[in-house]
Amino acid sequence: MRLYRLFFLMLLVLATVSCEKDEISTIAPDGEFSLDFAFPEEEIQAPAKVFLLNRTKNAESYIWKFEGGKLINGDGEIIDTSRTTGAVPDTIMYELPGTYEVTLEATHNGEVTSLTKWVEVKKRQPRIVVPENILFRQEAQFSAEVFQYPGQPVTYSWNFGNGMTSDKATPKVAFEDAGVYTVRLTIDDGKESLTTSAEVTVMGELVKTLYFTDVLSGKLYKYRFTQVDESMPEQLPANVGVHPLSVNVYNNKIIISDAGNHIKYSAWGTASDGKLFAVDLEGRNPYTITTTSGDYTQDPFVSTVDGNGNVYWVCRFAGVRSISTSSQDAPYPSVKFGVTAADIGASSTYGWTDGGLQVVNNTLWYSKHGTGKGLYKYNLAGQFIEAVSGLKELKIRSFAVDQKNGKIYFAVSVAGGGFDVGLYMSDMNGDNITLIEDTAGFSTEGGATENTYITDIVIDNDPDDGTAGYIYYAFRSADDISESGNIVGDGSRSGIKRYPLDGSGSAEFFLKGFIPYGLDIDHVRR
């Protein structure tokens, strides 16, 4: 009896499970049925891959029909079929332009409902593929994206806007001059002719650029070191002020320190009028980094910029200040550090006139001139490292360090330490001092003890592209700038001078007709 009951219960359980399975297999999706699908919103161009969006709700099965198209499966294989199943269809490919019919059949509660829509596949219009960085007098290869009917050749007719034409699919052309050209292409695909065009910019020589100030015009200038064509100085719109003693190129900006009107000692309490400011490489978009509301002794004189975009500058004798070049209308910072008697082993450094600054491998080199003397090294935090031993007694107005060739170029503004006023060079420790030029006829602006003299020296030594291998510095003739700092001449005896680093020649004028103070070289070829 017990065995009989157990057998009966097992049959009952199996029957119940079987019944539940049958019920689940026949239940239709819940909710109201709706049928819809959509094409991509953007324009479809042949050859095209079309992704269909199924917006149908509560259907049990789907059949997609797309005459004229082919199927691309999940493996990327092209299957020559015009129908498929599934809620999410594979990609449909249309090889030719035209209007195509797409039908979706969906089943709900055993009833089949269909929806047909039409998709327009347009012919791809020709597009010129412009090569990157087209340089004048160098071959550049053009190409085009065009639609091609199967078995039908495409003909090309190019006009490059410089008098040159071509009938090749991928022509090569060299533009004789830099500038903007309109390139036109007409193609014939066997069905019709189509024309397109593109504006192309042909760049001139990619070269370094010398930037310099000119107080005769009050403007910033640039001179491109071209070799193929003759270069001429170009005036930029930036106003540089009265005494723009330093120019520093950093990334796409030019940082200028203008000392204002009072380059020499004035009456105590005379208001400041200098500023530290920046412009872009075309001399536009100026902004003031910082300016002082104190007296004229706080005006920014010589400046330099480190690799992180911080500008360092000195005023008259107070020491080194620093601020980010991205600052705008920022409060004038306090002095960060200065040359102390304890650092250099002197009895006093009080009132020593500040000279030049240069960041060299994250080390700040800092000179004194006039009432001071020597060339010193500090880290960027302002901690003293050492003095340049051979130059301790020289009054150095400005300098430039040539690490590549192991030389220091410097301007002595006041006689001292056995050396007269002039432009010199030495080894890195200050030994083997050699006169480059006595700078006869240089303006005595500032007077005997405050000689403004050479305020900026720049070196072009790397890489050697045929124009490198010189130092450049500003020369202001006494016939053009008086001792009091007034413009008294036409600039014909002033300009930018240069001296060959290998000593193969004498100092000579590179550019004349300008009255410069600050200058710098942008070594990025543009």
Order of alpha helices (4+ residues) and beta strands (2+ residues): alpha-beta-beta-beta-beta-beta-beta-beta-beta-beta-beta-beta-beta-beta-beta-beta-beta-beta-beta-beta-beta-beta-beta-beta-beta-beta-beta-beta-beta-beta-alpha-beta-beta-beta-beta-beta-beta-beta-beta-beta-beta-beta-beta-beta
